[in-house]
Amino acid sequence: MKNIEEKELTIGTFACTNCGAYLKYKPGTHSLICEYCGAKNEIPQIEGDIEELDFEEFLTKKSESEEIIVERFVKCENCGASSTLDPNVTSALCPYCSTPLIIEHANDENIIQPRSLLPFKLDKNSAKYEFKKWIKKLWFAPNDLKKAVLNFDHFKGVYIPYWTFDTNTNTNYIGQRGEHYYVTENYTTTENGKSVTKTREVQKTRWHLASGKVQKFFDDILIVATKSLPQKYIYKLEPWDLENLVPFDRSYLSGFITEKYQIELVEGFEIAKEYTNPEIHSLVKRNIGGDEQRIISMKTNYNDIKFKHLLLPVFVSAYKFKNKLYQFLVNGRTGEVQGKRPYSWIKIILSGIGITIIVAVIVFVIQYYKS
């Protein structure tokens, strides 16, 4: 029994309590299902709130932190993504770029343990269904793309790494407050061929120096921690139902791939700062008041920073078309589909020719009946 427990801790696999076979998580449930005997193995539910970690304290004591764990990953030589593998696999493709992985190059790596995750809610068939609907709606998509993508050879369920950050901000600013006033101005215009003088009200702005301080608390700033997927598409998978996060349990990972974060903790917080800037900017302008505002300088201090590492479920399909990589993503909770697609220029040209012919026929018919 001791050996089984050690295996579970090191590679995240679980044995069926009935027949001992490898178990996989069943999306949308709290169960592991045996594909051999059909036995359902319930995942024990951990009660309590999901704890966030102190950012500064963790950085100070990182080397001795119990939050650091060891996981085994294999790194893709092409895109750089590090991902886990199912047990006993002898060959595999990178889920992000379809490059063959060198299994022998798998290494143990130190990572910050995830504090929570959103389990897959959609199974592979449900995700395929949403994906098929999306693909079929693509205008001018090459036929080869539809055929290749819909065979789902490279359709994988992946837990994507994210950071969330909480922080209090205090911002000191210097700016100017503009207040509108109006003056009467004479001007000359021409009416009925005659030059006449008229008056009008003209808006002016009087500027005053302004300075002050604004405070704002930011909660759960969500930052994706992978560089292997297009940022513009992965952020479009939002919103995520983070209120349904569950405490981290390896059982939910069984049967899926887990990626190691490529954006480290400190870099993640620097990105989070960029997300706070627009709202702080708006707060400062409201605080300055008046009819117009100018911000000359701002200095923001970030305090009481908390963070957590979490995993979110995404189905990934990577397809190479004419030596160019196209990635498609499906939100494993909602079925939202995003991705980059190629165009068939033959279809576009033929469509243009067809429209030209139709327009020409319509013009000919109109001219014919007019004559």
C-alpha positions as CSV (number, residue, x, y, z in Angstrom):
1,M,0.0,0.0,0.0
2,K,2.9,2.3,0.8
3,N,4.2,2.0,-2.8
4,I,0.9,2.9,-4.3
5,E,0.7,6.1,-2.1
6,E,4.2,7.1,-3.2
7,K,3.3,6.6,-6.8
8,E,0.2,8.8,-6.4
9,L,2.2,11.6,-4.9
10,T,5.0,11.5,-7.5
11,I,3.1,11.2,-10.8
12,G,-0.5,11.9,-9.8
13,T,-2.0,8.6,-10.9
14,F,-4.7,6.7,-9.0
15,A,-5.5,3.0,-8.8
16,C,-9.1,1.7,-9.0
17,T,-10.2,0.5,-5.6
18,N,-12.0,-2.4,-7.3
19,C,-9.6,-3.7,-9.9
20,G,-6.4,-1.6,-9.5
21,A,-6.5,-0.2,-13.0
22,Y,-5.5,3.4,-13.8
23,L,-8.3,5.9,-13.1
24,K,-9.3,9.0,-15.0
25,Y,-11.2,12.0,-13.8
26,K,-14.8,12.2,-15.2
27,P,-15.5,15.9,-16.2
28,G,-18.5,17.5,-14.5
29,T,-18.3,15.2,-11.5
30,H,-16.4,14.6,-8.3
31,S,-15.4,11.1,-9.4
32,L,-12.6,9.1,-10.9
33,I,-13.9,6.4,-13.3
34,C,-12.3,3.1,-14.2
35,E,-12.4,2.4,-17.9
36,Y,-12.0,-1.3,-17.3
37,C,-14.5,-2.3,-14.7
38,G,-16.6,0.9,-14.7
39,A,-16.2,1.4,-10.9
40,K,-16.8,5.0,-9.7
41,N,-14.2,6.2,-7.2
42,E,-15.3,9.4,-5.4
43,I,-12.9,12.2,-4.9
44,P,-12.9,13.3,-1.2
45,Q,-14.0,17.0,-0.9
46,I,-11.9,19.3,1.1
47,E,-13.8,21.8,3.2
48,G,-12.7,25.3,3.9
49,D,-11.6,28.5,2.1
50,I,-8.8,28.5,-0.5
51,E,-5.8,30.1,1.2
52,E,-3.9,32.9,-0.6
53,L,-0.2,33.3,0.1
54,D,1.7,36.5,1.1
55,F,3.7,37.6,-1.9
56,E,6.7,39.3,0.0
57,E,6.9,36.6,2.6
58,F,7.0,33.9,0.0
59,L,9.8,35.6,-2.0
60,T,11.8,35.9,1.2
61,K,11.5,32.3,2.3
62,K,11.0,30.7,-1.1
63,S,13.9,28.2,-0.8
64,E,12.4,26.8,2.5
65,S,8.7,27.1,1.6
66,E,6.6,24.0,1.9
67,E,4.6,25.4,-1.1
68,I,7.4,24.2,-3.4
69,I,6.8,20.7,-4.8
70,V,8.6,18.5,-7.3
71,E,6.8,17.5,-10.5
72,R,8.0,15.6,-13.6
73,F,7.7,17.5,-16.9
74,V,8.9,17.0,-20.4
75,K,9.8,20.2,-22.3
76,C,8.9,20.8,-26.0
77,E,12.1,21.6,-27.9
78,N,10.0,23.7,-30.4
79,C,7.7,26.0,-28.3
80,G,9.3,25.6,-24.9
81,A,6.1,24.4,-23.1
82,S,6.7,22.0,-20.2
83,S,3.8,19.5,-19.7
84,T,3.1,16.3,-17.8
85,L,2.4,13.0,-19.4
86,D,0.0,10.1,-18.8
87,P,1.7,7.1,-17.2
88,N,3.3,4.5,-19.3
89,V,3.4,6.6,-22.5
90,T,6.2,5.9,-24.9
91,S,5.6,8.7,-27.3
92,A,3.6,11.9,-27.4
93,L,3.1,15.2,-29.2
94,C,3.2,18.6,-27.6
95,P,-0.4,19.7,-27.1
96,Y,0.5,23.3,-28.2
97,C,2.4,22.8,-31.4
98,S,2.2,19.1,-32.3
99,T,6.0,18.6,-32.1
100,P,7.0,15.1,-31.1
101,L,8.2,15.1,-27.5
102,I,11.4,13.4,-26.4
103,I,10.2,11.4,-23.5
104,E,13.7,10.6,-22.3
105,H,14.2,14.3,-21.7
106,A,11.6,14.4,-18.9
107,N,12.9,16.0,-15.8
108,D,11.9,16.7,-12.2
109,E,11.3,20.4,-11.6
110,N,10.5,22.5,-8.6
111,I,7.3,24.5,-8.9
112,I,4.9,26.4,-6.6
113,Q,2.1,24.1,-5.8
114,P,-1.3,25.1,-7.2
115,R,-3.7,26.2,-4.4
116,S,-6.9,25.6,-6.4
117,L,-8.3,24.6,-9.8
118,L,-11.5,24.6,-11.8
119,P,-12.1,20.9,-12.8
120,F,-13.1,20.1,-16.4
121,K,-16.9,20.4,-16.7
122,L,-17.1,19.4,-20.4
123,D,-15.9,16.0,-21.5
124,K,-14.0,15.6,-24.7
125,N,-17.1,14.7,-26.8
126,S,-18.9,17.8,-25.6
127,A,-15.9,20.0,-26.4
128,K,-15.6,18.4,-29.8
129,Y,-19.2,19.2,-30.5
130,E,-18.7,22.9,-29.6
131,F,-15.5,22.9,-31.7
132,K,-17.3,21.3,-34.7
133,K,-20.0,24.0,-34.6
134,W,-17.3,26.7,-34.6
135,I,-15.3,25.2,-37.4
136,K,-18.4,24.8,-39.6
137,K,-19.2,28.5,-39.2
138,L,-15.8,29.6,-40.5
139,W,-16.2,31.4,-43.8
140,F,-13.6,30.6,-46.5
141,A,-11.8,28.0,-44.4
142,P,-9.8,25.5,-46.5
143,N,-11.4,22.1,-46.9
144,D,-8.2,20.5,-45.8
145,L,-8.3,22.4,-42.5
146,K,-11.8,21.2,-41.7
147,K,-10.9,17.6,-42.5
148,A,-7.7,17.7,-40.5
149,V,-9.1,19.6,-37.5
150,L,-12.2,17.5,-37.2
151,N,-10.2,14.2,-37.0
152,F,-9.1,15.4,-33.5
153,D,-5.8,13.7,-33.5
154,H,-4.3,16.6,-31.6
155,F,-7.2,17.5,-29.4
156,K,-6.0,17.5,-25.8
157,G,-7.4,18.5,-22.4
158,V,-4.9,20.7,-20.7
159,Y,-4.8,22.4,-17.3
160,I,-3.4,25.9,-18.0
161,P,-1.4,27.6,-15.2
162,Y,-2.6,31.0,-14.0
163,W,-1.8,33.4,-11.2
164,T,-4.2,35.6,-9.3
165,F,-3.2,38.6,-7.3
166,D,-4.8,40.7,-4.6
167,T,-3.3,44.1,-3.7
168,N,-4.0,47.4,-2.1
169,T,-2.8,50.4,-4.1
170,N,-2.0,53.9,-2.9
171,T,-1.3,56.4,-5.7
172,N,0.0,59.9,-5.3
173,Y,-0.6,62.2,-8.4
174,I,0.1,65.6,-9.7
175,G,-2.1,67.0,-12.4
176,Q,-4.3,69.8,-13.6
177,R,-8.0,70.4,-13.4
178,G,-9.7,72.2,-16.3
179,E,-12.8,74.3,-15.7
180,H,-14.8,75.5,-18.7
181,Y,-16.0,79.1,-19.0
182,Y,-17.5,81.0,-21.9
183,V,-16.8,84.3,-23.6
184,T,-18.8,86.3,-26.1
185,E,-17.0,86.6,-29.4
186,N,-17.8,88.8,-32.4
187,Y,-17.5,87.3,-35.9
188,T,-18.4,88.3,-39.5
189,T,-20.5,86.2,-41.9
190,T,-22.4,86.7,-45.1
191,E,-26.2,86.6,-45.3
192,N,-28.1,87.3,-48.5
193,G,-25.0,88.6,-50.1
194,K,-24.3,91.1,-47.3
195,S,-21.5,91.0,-44.7
196,V,-23.0,91.0,-41.2
197,T,-21.5,90.9,-37.7
198,K,-22.8,88.5,-35.1
199,T,-21.8,87.2,-31.7
200,R,-21.4,83.7,-30.3
201,E,-20.4,82.0,-27.1
202,V,-17.0,80.3,-27.2
203,Q,-15.9,77.7,-24.7
204,K,-12.5,78.3,-23.0
205,T,-10.7,76.2,-20.3
206,R,-9.1,77.6,-17.2
207,W,-6.4,75.2,-15.7
208,H,-5.6,74.8,-12.0
209,L,-2.9,72.7,-10.4
210,A,-4.2,69.6,-8.7
211,S,-2.5,66.9,-6.5
212,G,-3.8,64.2,-4.2
213,K,-3.9,60.6,-3.4
214,V,-6.3,57.7,-4.4
215,Q,-6.6,54.2,-2.9
216,K,-8.0,51.1,-4.6
217,F,-8.1,47.4,-3.6
218,F,-7.8,44.9,-6.5
219,D,-9.1,41.4,-6.0
220,D,-8.2,38.3,-8.0
221,I,-6.4,39.9,-10.9
222,L,-6.2,36.9,-13.2
223,I,-2.9,36.5,-15.2
224,V,-2.3,33.6,-17.6
225,A,1.1,32.0,-16.9
226,T,1.8,30.3,-20.2
227,K,3.6,31.7,-23.3
228,S,2.6,28.7,-25.4
229,L,-0.8,30.0,-26.4
230,P,-1.8,33.2,-28.1
231,Q,-2.7,35.8,-25.4
232,K,-5.4,37.4,-27.5
233,Y,-7.3,34.1,-27.7
234,I,-6.8,32.7,-24.3
235,Y,-8.0,35.9,-22.6
236,K,-11.1,35.7,-24.8
237,L,-12.0,32.4,-23.2
238,E,-13.1,34.5,-20.2
239,P,-15.1,34.8,-18.1
240,W,-14.2,31.9,-15.8
241,D,-16.5,30.9,-12.9
242,L,-13.8,31.4,-10.3
243,E,-16.5,31.2,-7.6
244,N,-16.5,27.4,-8.2
245,L,-12.8,26.9,-7.6
246,V,-12.0,23.8,-5.6
247,P,-8.9,23.2,-3.4
248,F,-6.1,21.6,-5.4
249,D,-6.5,17.8,-5.6
250,R,-4.4,15.7,-8.0
251,S,-7.4,13.5,-8.7
252,Y,-8.8,16.1,-11.0
253,L,-5.6,16.0,-13.1
254,S,-5.9,12.3,-13.8
255,G,-6.3,11.7,-17.6
256,F,-5.4,15.3,-18.5
257,I,-2.2,17.2,-19.2
258,T,-0.9,19.8,-16.8
259,E,1.4,22.6,-18.0
260,K,4.2,24.1,-15.9
261,Y,4.0,27.9,-15.7
262,Q,6.4,29.8,-18.0
263,I,5.7,33.2,-16.5
264,E,7.3,33.2,-13.0
265,L,5.6,34.7,-10.0
266,V,7.4,38.1,-10.0
267,E,6.9,38.5,-13.8
268,G,3.3,37.7,-13.3
269,F,2.8,40.5,-10.7
270,E,4.5,43.0,-13.1
271,I,1.9,42.0,-15.7
272,A,-0.8,42.4,-13.0
273,K,0.3,46.0,-12.4
274,E,-0.3,46.8,-16.0
275,Y,-3.9,45.6,-15.5
276,T,-4.4,48.0,-12.6
277,N,-3.2,51.1,-14.5
278,P,-6.3,51.9,-16.5
279,E,-8.6,51.8,-13.4
280,I,-6.1,53.8,-11.3
281,H,-5.9,56.3,-14.1
282,S,-9.7,56.7,-14.1
283,L,-9.7,57.1,-10.3
284,V,-7.2,59.9,-10.5
285,K,-9.1,61.8,-13.2
286,R,-12.3,61.5,-11.1
287,N,-10.4,62.7,-8.1
288,I,-9.0,65.7,-9.9
289,G,-12.6,66.6,-10.9
290,G,-13.5,69.6,-13.1
291,D,-14.6,69.5,-16.7
292,E,-11.2,68.2,-18.1
293,Q,-8.2,66.6,-16.5
294,R,-4.5,66.3,-17.2
295,I,-2.3,63.8,-15.4
296,I,1.3,65.0,-15.1
297,S,2.7,62.2,-12.9
298,M,1.5,59.2,-10.9
299,K,3.4,57.0,-8.4
300,T,1.6,53.9,-7.2
301,N,2.7,51.8,-4.2
302,Y,1.4,48.2,-3.9
303,N,0.8,46.8,-0.5
304,D,-0.6,43.7,1.2
305,I,0.0,41.6,-1.9
306,K,-1.5,38.1,-1.9
307,F,-1.3,35.5,-4.6
308,K,-2.3,32.0,-5.5
309,H,-1.3,29.6,-8.3
310,L,-4.3,27.9,-9.9
311,L,-5.1,25.7,-12.9
312,L,-7.9,26.3,-15.4
313,P,-9.2,23.7,-17.9
314,V,-8.8,24.2,-21.7
315,F,-9.1,21.8,-24.7
316,V,-6.3,22.6,-27.1
317,S,-6.0,21.6,-30.8
318,A,-2.8,22.5,-32.6
319,Y,-2.8,22.1,-36.4
320,K,-0.1,22.8,-39.0
321,F,-1.5,24.1,-42.3
322,K,1.1,24.9,-45.0
323,N,3.9,24.9,-42.5
324,K,2.1,27.4,-40.3
325,L,0.8,26.6,-36.8
326,Y,-2.8,27.3,-35.9
327,Q,-4.1,26.8,-32.4
328,F,-7.7,26.4,-31.3
329,L,-8.9,26.6,-27.7
330,V,-12.1,25.5,-26.0
331,N,-13.0,26.6,-22.5
332,G,-13.4,23.4,-20.5
333,R,-16.1,24.9,-18.4
334,T,-18.3,26.9,-20.8
335,G,-17.5,25.6,-24.3
336,E,-16.3,29.0,-25.6
337,V,-14.1,28.5,-28.6
338,Q,-11.3,30.8,-29.8
339,G,-8.5,30.4,-32.3
340,K,-6.6,31.5,-35.3
341,R,-7.8,30.3,-38.7
342,P,-6.3,30.3,-42.2
343,Y,-8.3,31.4,-45.2
344,S,-8.7,29.7,-48.6
345,W,-7.8,32.3,-51.2
346,I,-9.3,30.1,-53.9
347,K,-12.6,30.2,-52.1
348,I,-12.4,34.0,-51.7
349,I,-11.5,34.5,-55.4
350,L,-14.3,32.2,-56.6
351,S,-16.7,33.9,-54.2
352,G,-15.7,37.3,-55.6
353,I,-16.1,36.0,-59.2
354,G,-19.5,34.6,-58.3
355,I,-20.7,37.9,-56.8
356,T,-19.4,39.8,-59.9
357,I,-21.4,37.4,-62.2
358,I,-24.5,37.8,-60.1
359,V,-24.3,41.6,-60.1
360,A,-23.6,41.6,-63.9
361,V,-26.7,39.4,-64.5
362,I,-28.9,41.7,-62.4
363,V,-27.6,44.8,-64.3
364,F,-28.2,43.1,-67.6
365,V,-31.8,42.1,-66.6
366,I,-32.6,45.6,-65.5
367,Q,-31.2,47.1,-68.7
368,Y,-33.0,44.6,-70.8
369,Y,-36.4,45.4,-69.3
370,K,-35.8,49.1,-69.5
371,S,-35.1,48.9,-73.2
